[in-house]
Amino acid sequence: MSLAALNPTWVKKQVQAYRNKMLVGKSICKYEPREFLVSGDTINFGLTPDVRSQSYTAGVNLEIDAVSATSDFLHISRTEAVTFSLDLTQVAQSAVKNLEAVTSKQAAHRLSANVDQVVLESGTSEAEGSLYGGVVTTLSNSTTHKAFADANAELHYQAAGSGRKFAVVDPATASLLSQELAASGNAVADSTLRNGFKGTIDGFDVYVSNNLKSTMDLTVKTNPTAGDTMTVLGQTWYFVANGTAASAGEISIGGSAAATQAIVVDALNGTGTPGASTYIALTTMKRRVYQAASIACGSFVADVAIITGYGRLGGSETFTDGGDGFGVESNSLLFGLYGAIALAMQVTPQMKKDGINAQIADEYKIWQLFGTGVFERNAAQLVVLNNRVAATTI
C-alpha cells in the first residue's frame, strides 16, 4: 500500500540553467568599425601587389612598375534569428515568472554561438597554411606541444608578421597538451576560464572551443538488423523492424540498404515525414542539441554519407555487419594572429516582440546581421592542423 498519490509536487521558481558552450570567436577577430556599416552590404579592403626587388647594372634601365590595386571584399550577408512564443495566460499561472528574460538571454547566447561557429569555420577554411601536408593527424600527450612549435614555424615561413598569436583547440587536445606539459614539468598556467581562454603556450594564447567544425563518415552497405544502434552527439538511434518505429529515436528499417540510408539522413537532419515507416522524431530538447551543433548528414554516395557538426560528434554503433560504421572523426585546429579573421556586426542581436493575432500570446524574434571572412593578405596569418577527434569520453 502506498500514499504517494497524496504527496504534493513542489515547483522550483526558476528553470534549469542552459548548458552553454564557451565563446571565443569575437576574442580573436578584427572588428570592422561600425561607422562603415551604416549602409551597404560590403566592405572593400583594397590591396596592392608587393614592390619589385631587382639587381642594378650600371647603364641598364631598371624595371619600373606602376602601382595597381585590386578589391578584396567582405560581404555582410548572414542574417540569423531565434524565435519563440509565450502564452500570457500560461505565464500568469506558472510558478516561473522570468521566462521572457531567461529565454531572451539564451536566444542572444545562441546567436553569439552561431557567430563563433561561422568565425572559426571561416578561419580554418581560408587559412593559407596547413600542417603536415593537410593529412589528418592523431595527436598524443607526447606530440601536441610539438604541433604548437610547428605552427609557429609555419607562420614564420608564411611571413605572417608580428603580433599576438592565438590557438583554438578542442577540449581533447587541450587535455593532451596539459598532460604533456605537466609530464615535462612545464605546468600550464591555472588561468580562470575567460571566453574559453586556457593559458599561453609557446607564444599562443590558447582558447578551448566546442565550436570547431567536425566531420565523420558513416558507411551503411548492408541493411541494418533490428536491434542495431548508432549514436551521434550523445543521441542513440535504434533500428527496428520495418513499419514498427514507435518511440523517439527509433528508425524503421527500409526494404533495402538504400531505403534505410534515406531514412537515416532524414532522421539525423530532422527532415522528411516522421512516422512508423520512417523514424520517430527526437524530443524537442534533444533536437535542439542537434540544432545548436548544426548537425547535418549528406546524402549517401557509394554507401557513404558525410556527417558534419560543431563540437565532438562521437559516432559509435553496434551494426551487425562489421564493415559498416563510422570512420575517423576530424576537425581543424586553428593557429594565427589576432585580427586575421574579420568580423563585421552590422546589427547586433535585436529583439522584435509582437502580439499573435486572435491569441493572448506574444511572439519573439531575436535576430542579427553580420559578415565574417579572411581578407586575402590575412590568410598568411592563419594555419590549420587537421586533427583526429577522440571518439570516446576521455
DRENTIPA-857379 format. One line per 2 residues: number of its first residue (from 1); their letters; for each residue x, y, z of C-alpha. Coordinates in nm, 2 decimals, decimal comma. Example, Ala and Ser with C-alpha at 12.3 -4.5 7.8 and 13.67 -1.06 7.14 Angstrom:
% residues 2
1> AS> 1,23/-0,45/0,78  1,37/-0,11/0,71 .
//
This chain:
% residues 394
1> MS> 0,00/0,00/0,00  0,13/0,35/-0,09 .
3> LA> 0,03/0,70/0,00  0,24/0,85/-0,28 .
5> AL> -0,06/0,99/-0,46  -0,12/1,23/-0,17 .
7> NP> 0,23/1,37/-0,18  0,25/1,73/-0,32 .
9> TW> 0,48/1,83/-0,60  0,68/2,14/-0,54 .
11> VK> 0,79/2,35/-0,84  1,12/2,55/-0,83 .
13> KQ> 1,05/2,91/-0,93  1,32/2,91/-1,19 .
15> VQ> 1,41/2,69/-1,48  1,73/2,48/-1,50 .
17> AY> 2,03/2,66/-1,64  2,12/2,61/-2,00 .
19> RN> 2,43/2,41/-2,09  2,61/2,67/-2,29 .
21> KM> 2,95/2,64/-2,47  3,21/2,90/-2,40 .
23> LV> 3,26/3,15/-2,68  3,59/3,25/-2,84 .
25> GK> 3,52/3,39/-3,19  3,49/3,76/-3,10 .
27> SI> 3,80/3,75/-2,89  4,03/3,66/-3,19 .
29> CK> 3,86/3,87/-3,46  3,92/4,21/-3,60 .
31> YE> 3,60/4,41/-3,57  3,53/4,64/-3,86 .
33> PR> 3,44/4,99/-3,74  3,07/5,04/-3,71 .
35> EF> 3,08/5,38/-3,89  3,15/5,19/-4,21 .
37> LV> 2,84/4,97/-4,16  2,57/5,24/-4,15 .
39> SG> 2,45/5,14/-4,50  2,55/4,89/-4,77 .
41> DT> 2,63/4,52/-4,75  3,00/4,51/-4,85 .
43> IN> 3,34/4,62/-4,71  3,61/4,67/-4,97 .
45> FG> 3,96/4,63/-4,82  4,18/4,70/-5,13 .
47> LT> 4,53/4,56/-5,17  4,83/4,63/-5,39 .
49> PD> 5,10/4,39/-5,50  5,43/4,38/-5,34 .
51> VR> 5,70/4,60/-5,50  5,97/4,45/-5,73 .
53> SQ> 6,31/4,38/-5,60  6,59/4,37/-5,86 .
55> SY> 6,96/4,39/-5,92  7,10/4,70/-6,09 .
57> TA> 7,37/4,71/-6,36  7,53/5,04/-6,45 .
59> GV> 7,39/5,18/-6,77  7,09/4,94/-6,78 .
61> NL> 6,74/5,07/-6,70  6,56/4,94/-6,40 .
63> EI> 6,21/4,79/-6,45  5,96/5,04/-6,32 .
65> DA> 5,61/4,91/-6,23  5,30/5,12/-6,20 .
67> VS> 5,12/5,07/-5,87  4,79/4,88/-5,92 .
69> AT> 4,52/4,79/-5,68  4,25/4,52/-5,66 .
71> SD> 3,95/4,49/-5,44  3,90/4,24/-5,16 .
73> FL> 3,55/4,22/-5,03  3,38/4,12/-4,70 .
75> HI> 3,01/4,06/-4,76  2,77/4,13/-4,48 .
77> SR> 2,51/3,88/-4,58  2,44/3,64/-4,29 .
79> TE> 2,11/3,70/-4,11  2,02/3,46/-3,83 .
81> AV> 1,72/3,46/-3,60  1,60/3,27/-3,29 .
83> TF> 1,22/3,26/-3,23  0,98/3,16/-2,95 .
85> SL> 0,64/3,24/-2,83  0,48/3,27/-2,48 .
87> DL> 0,11/3,24/-2,40  0,04/3,51/-2,14 .
89> TQ> -0,23/3,31/-1,96  0,01/3,02/-1,91 .
91> VA> 0,28/3,25/-1,79  0,04/3,41/-1,54 .
93> QS> -0,03/3,07/-1,38  0,33/2,95/-1,40 .
95> AV> 0,55/2,94/-1,09  0,83/3,06/-1,31 .
97> KN> 0,78/3,43/-1,37  1,10/3,52/-1,56 .
99> LE> 1,06/3,31/-1,87  1,08/3,60/-2,10 .
101> AV> 1,41/3,73/-1,96  1,56/3,38/-1,93 .
103> TS> 1,46/3,27/-2,28  1,56/3,60/-2,44 .
105> KQ> 1,91/3,58/-2,28  1,95/3,23/-2,41 .
107> AA> 1,84/3,34/-2,76  2,12/3,61/-2,76 .
109> HR> 2,37/3,35/-2,64  2,26/3,11/-2,92 .
111> LS> 2,31/3,38/-3,18  2,66/3,45/-3,04 .
113> AN> 2,74/3,08/-3,06  2,64/3,08/-3,42 .
115> VD> 2,89/3,37/-3,48  3,15/3,15/-3,31 .
117> QV> 3,09/2,86/-3,55  3,10/3,08/-3,86 .
119> VL> 3,41/3,27/-3,75  3,61/2,95/-3,67 .
121> ES> 3,50/2,78/-3,99  3,59/3,08/-4,19 .
123> GT> 3,94/3,08/-4,04  4,00/2,71/-4,09 .
125> SE> 3,87/2,70/-4,44  4,05/3,02/-4,56 .
127> AE> 4,39/2,97/-4,38  4,69/2,97/-4,61 .
129> GS> 4,89/2,72/-4,41  4,82/2,36/-4,33 .
131> LY> 5,05/2,15/-4,11  5,17/1,80/-4,20 .
133> GG> 5,05/1,83/-4,56  4,69/1,85/-4,45 .
135> VV> 4,68/1,48/-4,35  4,46/1,41/-4,05 .
137> TT> 4,70/1,38/-3,76  4,65/1,18/-3,44 .
139> LS> 4,79/1,39/-3,16  4,90/1,24/-2,83 .
141> NS> 5,03/1,36/-2,50  5,38/1,35/-2,64 .
143> TT> 5,32/1,53/-2,97  5,07/1,81/-2,90 .
145> HK> 5,33/2,06/-2,78  5,53/2,00/-3,10 .
147> AF> 5,23/2,10/-3,31  5,24/2,44/-3,15 .
149> AD> 5,61/2,48/-3,23  5,54/2,36/-3,59 .
151> AN> 5,26/2,61/-3,62  5,49/2,88/-3,51 .
153> AE> 5,74/2,78/-3,77  5,48/2,77/-4,04 .
155> LH> 5,36/3,12/-3,96  5,72/3,24/-3,99 .
157> YQ> 5,76/3,07/-4,33  5,44/3,24/-4,45 .
159> AA> 5,58/3,58/-4,34  5,27/3,63/-4,12 .
161> GS> 5,43/3,92/-3,95  5,44/4,02/-3,58 .
163> GR> 5,17/4,04/-3,33  4,99/3,85/-3,06 .
165> KF> 4,90/3,49/-3,15  4,61/3,27/-3,07 .
167> AV> 4,53/2,90/-3,10  4,19/2,74/-3,09 .
169> VD> 4,18/2,38/-2,99  3,91/2,13/-2,89 .
171> PA> 3,88/2,00/-2,53  4,05/1,67/-2,60 .
173> TA> 4,36/1,84/-2,75  4,37/2,08/-2,45 .
175> SL> 4,37/1,78/-2,22  4,66/1,62/-2,42 .
177> LS> 4,86/1,94/-2,41  4,81/1,98/-2,03 .
179> QE> 4,92/1,62/-1,98  5,23/1,66/-2,19 .
181> LA> 5,34/1,99/-2,03  5,27/1,86/-1,68 .
183> AS> 5,48/1,54/-1,75  5,77/1,76/-1,86 .
185> GN> 5,74/1,98/-1,55  5,61/2,28/-1,75 .
187> AV> 5,27/2,33/-1,58  5,00/2,52/-1,77 .
189> AD> 4,90/2,84/-1,60  4,59/2,78/-1,40 .
191> ST> 4,41/3,06/-1,57  4,04/3,14/-1,49 .
193> LR> 3,84/3,04/-1,80  3,76/3,37/-1,98 .
195> NG> 3,57/3,31/-2,30  3,74/2,97/-2,32 .
197> FK> 4,09/3,12/-2,25  4,32/2,85/-2,11 .
199> GT> 4,66/3,00/-2,09  4,96/3,08/-2,31 .
201> ID> 5,18/2,82/-2,48  5,48/2,89/-2,70 .
203> GF> 5,35/3,25/-2,75  5,00/3,13/-2,84 .
205> DV> 4,70/3,24/-2,63  4,52/2,90/-2,62 .
207> YV> 4,14/2,90/-2,64  3,93/2,59/-2,59 .
209> SN> 3,62/2,56/-2,80  3,34/2,32/-2,88 .
211> NL> 3,26/2,52/-3,19  3,52/2,38/-3,42 .
213> KS> 3,36/2,20/-3,71  3,39/1,82/-3,70 .
215> TM> 3,34/1,57/-3,99  3,30/1,20/-4,00 .
217> DL> 3,19/0,93/-4,25  2,90/0,69/-4,20 .
219> TV> 2,91/0,37/-4,40  2,59/0,16/-4,44 .
221> KT> 2,65/-0,10/-4,71  2,43/-0,37/-4,56 .
223> NP> 2,07/-0,32/-4,44  2,08/-0,30/-4,06 .
225> TA> 1,93/-0,56/-3,84  1,66/-0,49/-3,58 .
227> GD> 1,84/-0,42/-3,25  2,13/-0,24/-3,42 .
229> TM> 2,21/0,11/-3,29  2,41/0,41/-3,38 .
231> TV> 2,49/0,71/-3,17  2,57/1,07/-3,28 .
233> LG> 2,63/1,36/-3,04  2,51/1,15/-2,74 .
235> QT> 2,18/1,05/-2,90  2,13/0,68/-2,96 .
237> WY> 1,92/0,58/-3,26  1,75/0,23/-3,25 .
239> FV> 1,68/0,03/-3,57  1,35/-0,16/-3,55 .
241> AN> 1,16/-0,38/-3,79  1,01/-0,22/-4,10 .
243> GT> 0,70/-0,02/-4,01  0,73/-0,06/-3,63 .
245> AA> 0,90/0,26/-3,53  0,71/0,39/-3,23 .
247> SA> 0,93/0,57/-2,97  1,15/0,88/-3,01 .
249> GE> 1,48/0,79/-3,18  1,36/0,47/-3,35 .
251> IS> 1,45/0,42/-3,72  1,23/0,18/-3,93 .
253> IG> 1,45/-0,05/-4,14  1,37/0,01/-4,51 .
255> GS> 1,32/-0,26/-4,77  1,68/-0,22/-4,88 .
257> AA> 2,00/-0,07/-4,77  1,94/0,23/-5,00 .
259> AT> 1,59/0,28/-4,85  1,73/0,28/-4,50 .
261> QA> 2,01/0,51/-4,59  1,75/0,77/-4,70 .
263> IV> 1,56/0,73/-4,37  1,89/0,77/-4,17 .
265> VD> 1,96/1,10/-4,35  1,61/1,23/-4,27 .
267> AL> 1,64/1,12/-3,90  1,97/1,29/-3,84 .
269> NG> 1,86/1,61/-4,02  1,51/1,62/-3,88 .
271> TG> 1,36/1,63/-4,23  1,11/1,41/-4,42 .
273> TP> 0,79/1,29/-4,26  0,84/1,11/-3,92 .
275> GA> 0,62/0,80/-3,87  0,61/0,43/-3,81 .
277> ST> 0,75/0,35/-4,16  1,04/0,61/-4,14 .
279> YI> 1,16/0,73/-3,80  1,02/0,88/-3,48 .
281> AL> 1,13/1,24/-3,42  1,36/1,32/-3,12 .
283> TT> 1,21/1,51/-2,83  1,22/1,89/-2,86 .
285> MK> 1,51/1,92/-2,61  1,72/1,66/-2,79 .
287> RR> 1,66/1,80/-3,13  1,77/2,14/-3,00 .
289> VY> 2,10/1,98/-2,91  2,14/1,88/-3,28 .
291> QA> 2,03/2,22/-3,40  2,27/2,40/-3,17 .
293> AS> 2,56/2,19/-3,31  2,43/2,23/-3,67 .
295> IA> 2,43/1,86/-3,72  2,40/1,78/-4,10 .
297> CG> 2,41/1,45/-4,28  2,47/1,45/-4,65 .
299> SF> 2,31/1,20/-4,89  2,48/0,86/-4,92 .
301> VA> 2,71/0,83/-5,22  2,85/0,48/-5,28 .
303> DV> 2,71/0,38/-4,94  2,89/0,65/-4,75 .
305> AI> 2,74/0,97/-4,60  2,94/1,26/-4,45 .
307> IT> 2,81/1,40/-4,12  2,92/1,74/-4,00 .
309> GY> 2,86/1,94/-3,69  3,03/2,17/-3,44 .
311> GR> 3,20/2,00/-3,14  3,27/1,63/-3,09 .
313> LG> 3,02/1,42/-3,28  3,12/1,10/-3,10 .
315> GS> 2,99/0,85/-3,36  2,96/0,49/-3,24 .
317> ET> 2,74/0,19/-3,35  2,65/-0,17/-3,29 .
319> FT> 2,58/-0,27/-3,65  2,56/-0,64/-3,72 .
321> DG> 2,77/-0,61/-4,03  3,13/-0,53/-3,91 .
323> GD> 3,20/-0,35/-4,24  2,95/-0,08/-4,16 .
325> GF> 3,00/0,21/-3,91  3,17/0,54/-3,86 .
327> GV> 3,50/0,65/-4,00  3,76/0,88/-3,84 .
329> ES> 3,62/1,19/-3,69  3,83/1,50/-3,75 .
331> NS> 3,83/1,87/-3,70  4,07/2,16/-3,78 .
333> LL> 4,27/2,33/-3,50  4,34/2,69/-3,58 .
335> FG> 4,65/2,89/-3,52  4,71/3,25/-3,61 .
337> LY> 4,75/3,62/-3,54  4,48/3,82/-3,37 .
339> GA> 4,27/4,01/-3,62  4,35/3,78/-3,91 .
341> IA> 3,98/3,70/-3,93  3,74/3,99/-3,99 .
343> LA> 3,40/4,02/-3,83  3,15/4,29/-3,92 .
345> MQ> 2,84/4,31/-3,70  2,61/4,54/-3,88 .
347> VT> 2,32/4,46/-3,65  2,39/4,32/-3,31 .
349> PQ> 2,12/4,10/-3,16  1,79/4,29/-3,17 .
351> MK> 1,45/4,17/-3,03  1,12/4,21/-3,21 .
353> KD> 0,82/4,14/-3,00  0,47/4,12/-3,14 .
355> GI> 0,13/4,00/-3,03  -0,02/3,70/-3,20 .
357> NA> -0,35/3,77/-3,38  -0,65/3,62/-3,20 .
359> QI> -0,43/3,48/-2,92  -0,34/3,61/-2,58 .
361> AD> 0,02/3,55/-2,65  0,34/3,72/-2,77 .
363> EY> 0,60/3,60/-3,02  0,96/3,70/-3,01 .
365> KI> 1,21/3,72/-3,29  1,58/3,79/-3,19 .
367> WQ> 1,80/3,85/-3,49  2,14/3,97/-3,61 .
369> LF> 2,31/4,07/-3,93  2,68/4,01/-3,98 .
371> GT> 2,96/3,91/-4,21  3,29/3,73/-4,15 .
373> GV> 3,58/3,62/-4,36  3,95/3,64/-4,42 .
375> FE> 4,10/3,91/-4,64  4,35/3,78/-4,90 .
377> RN> 4,66/3,90/-4,73  4,55/3,79/-4,39 .
379> AA> 4,52/3,43/-4,50  4,90/3,40/-4,45 .
381> QL> 4,84/3,48/-4,08  4,65/3,15/-4,03 .
383> VV> 4,75/2,79/-4,01  4,53/2,48/-3,95 .
385> LN> 4,60/2,13/-3,83  4,36/1,86/-3,94 .
387> NR> 4,32/1,67/-3,62  4,17/1,33/-3,53 .
389> VA> 3,90/1,38/-3,27  3,88/1,14/-2,97 .
391> AT> 3,56/0,93/-3,04  3,51/0,82/-2,68 .
393> TI> 3,48/1,00/-2,35  3,82/1,08/-2,20 .
//
